[in-house]
Amino acid sequence: MENYHREDVKYIKEYIPEAERIYSSLKDMDDEAYRVNNTVNRNVLGRGIRANYDEALAFGFWGMGGYTSSPDAVTLDFMDRLGYRKNAGCMSVVNTSNIAVDSLLGVKYVTSVHGINGLKVIQSIPMSSCNKMRVYSNPYALPMAFKYNTVVDESKIMLSDENNPFEYVNKLYSVLLGKEVEIFIPFEYTVTSNCGEEIKYDIEVPEGRFAVYGNIPWNTEFQGEINVNDKYKSGYAKWISPTVFYIPTKIGATDCHVTLSVTDPNNSIDIKDNAEQFYGVDLEVLKEAAEILRAGDADNIQIQNGEVSIDVCGDDGESLLISIPYDQGWTVELNGNEITPDTIDGALYSIKLNTGDNHINMKYHVKYGGIGFACSILGLLLCFISYVVDRRRKA
């Protein structure tokens, strides 16, 4: 009891019914296929560091995070390239909303305790009384399946990993739009250092409408903390800390700042030389990109647990991106014929469309399910034989 008791039981008792109310309200309000990025969960205290990522499982929605001991490495690696850090090989650290990434992956709603530039608060769903969590709609969210013009004739579209999630996202959008596009714009910044114990970044924000983000790659974990524009603090460069973080700013602000420090006096800041990244999502560019890609929305999208049905009218050279992570358990049929679909960077399904009507059906089969079932039956049989043999010996 000393090791495993909870001291925040009162908070959890308040949080659960409030969370149930909020996520139930979303279901009642919108019955389309979409994802929710819940940046708030039951363990919201403590500098934003937590390992509680199963809210989607608890409250019945499709989320961006999850915690399981046997995750799909494809999904974890893809999320890591997008800026949602892979930690311990079993979870993606999703403590904020990267609006450009979330839009691409069909995140239509975000729960947060602070506003994020570009998102719109839903006034009809009251704020949570226990932690000030609110629901925001994402006007740039893409559908779970949409058409795009195939620009390369390859079975797999692979994007280089430059250890820069912002440029990676730019390349991803460029592939889908068929032209070079900068969703993320790099910002200029100046650095003030204090003997390895504290570094301050003063960031210049150009004129325009931006959602500002930062990423400070480290060599080794040093038990750090970031003060983000004096709006919030977060653990950094440590166990289950994020990499990309949101920097709250007002639309039209000309500057912001981030201070990185160590919390362990025995450590010092150990970041990669000149590798800091401060970028802003150009909301006007994101809006234009979303409008173009939404124009290719599939005619009918039905996504259930383990089964997907999509109807779409295609033209020559078009493909359909489906916002479902690649997994060997999926079988895919196009107009009744089983096919081997392409992928975007080995992570998301991409299906070349026929001219005219296309009906796509996907079904999930648990990998090695038949072998597992047979082994279970064999194990039970061996247990029964062992029991019979033991009884006869005693007799």
C-alpha positions, 0 to 999 in steps of 0.5 A: 500500500505504501508503494502503490497507493494513490494520493489523487483519488479525489481528483480522479473521482472528479475527473472521470465523470467530467471526461465521460460527459465531454467525450459523450457530448462529442459522440452525440454531436458528431457521428463521422469517422474522426480522431480526438487528440486528448492532451489532457488525461487523469494524471494531468499534474506534474509538469506535463510528464505522464504515462497515462495514454489510454484515455481513448480506450477508457472513454471510447474514442479514437485517440492519438496516444496509447500505452501497450507493452506490445505496440506496432513499431510501424506506428510508433516510428511514424509518430516519432518522425512526425514529432510525437516522441517514441519512448521506451518502445511502448508509447508515443508521447502526446502531450500537445497538439501539433496542428499540422500533424493532427490535421493530416491524421484526421484529428477533428477535436482536441481537448486542452487546458489552453488554446492552440492557435488555429483551433476553435473552442466549442462553446456548447460543451462546457469546460471541465470543472476539475481541470479547466479542460475544454474541447476545441474543433480543428477546422483544418482536419482532413477526412480519414480517407481522401484522394491525391494525385500520385506523383511518383510511380513507386510501390512505396513512397519513402521520405528521408528522416532528417531528424527534423519533424517539421521538415518531414511534415513539409515533405509529407504534405508536398507529396500529397499536394504534388508540389513543394509546400511549407506548412512549417516556416523556420523562425529566427532566434537568439541564444543566451547561455548560462554555463550549461545550467540554463539556456534562453531562446528568444524567438522572432515571430514574423507577421502572419497567423502562426501556431508556434512550436519548438524542438531541442534535440538532446544527446543524452537525457539530463533531467531538464525542464522548459519554461515555455513563454511563461505560459507553462512548464514541462519536463524535457530531455528525460523519461517520457518527456516530449520532443516537439512542444507547443509555444502559446502565443497570441496571433500577431505576436512578434516574439516569444521565448523558451528557457531550458534548464536542468533540475538535477544539480549533478547534470548539465544541459547536453543538446546537439550543437546548433540543432535547435528547431523553432517553427511556426505552422502557417495557418493560411498555408495549412488552410489552403492545403486542407481545402485542396485535399478535402476536395478529394474526400471519399464518397462514403467512409465506414470504419468499424473495429476491424473492418473498413468500407470506402466508396470513391470515384477515381480518375487516372493517376489518383490514389486514395490515402487511408489514415490507418497505420500499416499492419500485416493483419489487414487484407485489402480488396479493391472492387472484390479483388484482393490487392497489395496496397502502396504505403506512404513512407511505410506507414499509411495505406495508399491505394491506386484507384481505377477510373470510375467507381472504386469500392474498397474493403479492408478486414483485420485478421489477428496475426498468427491467430490460427496458430495461437488458437491451435497452441492453446488447444494443444496446451489444454489437451496436454494439461488434461493428459497430465491430469489423467496420468497423475490420477492414474499414478495416484490410484 
